[in-house]
């Protein structure tokens, strides 16, 4: 999977290669590719929460929307899992929000296949990219359904409780997703490859 993103005025290009188990962050200005092992990165995410104690609730609201000419169904979701203990204390990672998703467009099958394969290989960081929240439990939104494509989402991720100056605190991140275009044309293979004249360096994060 290739992800082209814009944060502020800076653009980012990231490639996730499940076959090699690598993540590549591309820097066109410097002609550099920063590579990191997906297994190591995902191990950090897995170590931050306890997925075996995950509580997952997803409910259909009955509402429907039309996004990029496609009808989607609205759902609310609530994910909660305790974090690993730090200095003898732990918190609750809590993700909640509303999504509108399609379960029948052809492009959704390939999208969902990537998520399932990433989770199967233990690459939670790669699966999290496709999730409606940005936290370490975001990918648990997906079940075993063969075609689930989130077309819009408004969600909040929060670490509730835990050691914050000896008091219970909460750090929350809000994320909004909106699909603006779906293109079913084939993408050239070179879009997923590092140019021959680029330098490849080890990524630090």
Secondary structure, 3 states (H helix, E strand, C coil): CEEEEEECCEEEEEEEECCCCEEEEEECCCCEEEEEEHHHHHHHHHHHECHHHCEEEEEEEEEEEEECCEEEEEEEEEEEEEECCECCECCEEEEEEEEEEECCCHHHHHHHHHHHHHHHCCCHHHHHCCCCCCCCCHHHHCCCCCCCEEEEEEEEEEEECCCECCECCEEEEEEEEECCCCCCCCCCHHHHCCCCCCEEEECCC
